[in-house]
Amino acid sequence: MIVPHRRTVHVTRTEHALPLPASLLDVAHLVEIVRDELDRADRSATEAELRAADGDLIASYEIPRASMVKR
């Protein structure tokens, strides 16, 4: 009988907060930072989420960290 490997996934969530109101230049810089970080992690920038909350523009994303566990 073949026993499948278990895959454990740990997720790292990152958020960057920019106080509002902010200039378009500041927003562009925030987007550039997030895009660069996701690119280094081999992820698409479309995985990031932008939302306004508590007077901040928040850019957030998750990066899974997977490891194989053999039984």
Residue pairs with C-beta under 8 A, 6 or more apart in sequence:
3 71
5 68
5 69
5 70
5 71
6 69
6 71
7 66
7 67
7 68
7 69
8 66
8 67
8 69
9 64
9 65
9 66
10 64
10 65
10 66
10 67
11 62
11 63
11 64
11 65
12 62
12 63
12 64
12 65
13 60
13 61
13 62
14 37
14 60
14 61
14 62
14 63
15 58
15 59
15 60
16 30
16 33
16 34
16 58
16 59
16 60
17 56
17 57
17 58
18 26
18 27
18 30
18 56
18 57
18 58
18 59
19 55
19 56
20 52
20 55
20 56
20 57
22 30
22 57
27 57
30 57
30 59
31 45
31 50
31 59
33 59
34 45
34 48
34 59
34 61
35 45
35 48
37 61
38 44
38 45
38 47
38 48
38 61
38 63
39 45
41 63
43 61
43 63
47 61
47 62
48 59
48 60
48 61
49 59
49 60
49 61
50 57
50 58
50 59
51 57
51 58
51 60
52 58
